[in-house]
Amino acid sequence: MKPTNHWDIVPINLFILRANFLPMLVIHEIRDLKALIAAQKADGKSIGFVPTMGALHRGHLSLVQEAGRQSDFVVVSIFVNPTQFNDPKDLEKYPRTLQADLELLEHSPCCVVFAPTVETMYPEPDTRRFNFGQLEQVMEGQFRPGHFNGVAQVVSKFLEIVAPDKAFFGQKDFQQLVIVKAMVKQLTLPVEIIACPIIREASGLAMSSRNERLSPEQRENAAVIYKTLREASNNAKNFSVEELKTQVVEKLNANPYLQTEYFEIVNDTDLGSVEQWTEPVNKVACVAVFCGEVRLIDNIVIA
């Protein structure tokens, strides 16, 4: 009888096999991770990095898959960063599901999970202050003071520790993506930032770790956010910019489950407000909406 070959029974087209077919490692200490990455680089391997705060979903896994396509050795960090939370209650409620996250990553190109403690990442307080100008003053920056400074602190630390060739970020956090690119330029870090598409649930709701906190009724109604954005994008040229912004806010707030915090249409470089459709810039509509106590963000390109 012909011996069974695992290639015959594993649908390898469903995922990219991790480098060297080795078991996925979990590392907690910076020195251990640096030593491992140095060895990989000595072997000529390119390093891909996906920073996360855990509570992983298909959106995160799509970043890991893309990292596997573009890199030889993929590192995923799982760390709930306290310095980017301006609301202590939000930090307390943020889901922490490390074991479930590791099980998801087992079937991905992830080679190493870096899961440090707060004490490991911040043996001393990080007092650095970044200046991103207008990029950090609008939208998220207006309503979450200090948030992007915390993001820059932790991402810059990770990029120094991992020293990746490429780092992968989702476009759902559009303003964060723009700021991370600005930070890399400011610090002249030798890494390429790769933007990856938003992954959505069947309803259109952008996948987010915060979705876990939604009740079934809230989750159903939260799908109105993307539906409204899509309609706005399709009908944009029939109205002025201000008219469209008013319509979107009114439609979202008409849903008893939703309360809009902001809706802005900005260019994709310095996040300046778009005032006329004729402006020769790439236009992105960005929104933050509360669904109960859960704050959700989303965006869409307006062609």
Summary of the structure (lengths in Angstrom):
residues: 303
radius of gyration: 20.5
end to end distance: 60.0
largest distance: 72.8
contacts: 941
relative contact order: 0.12
helix: 44%
strand: 20%
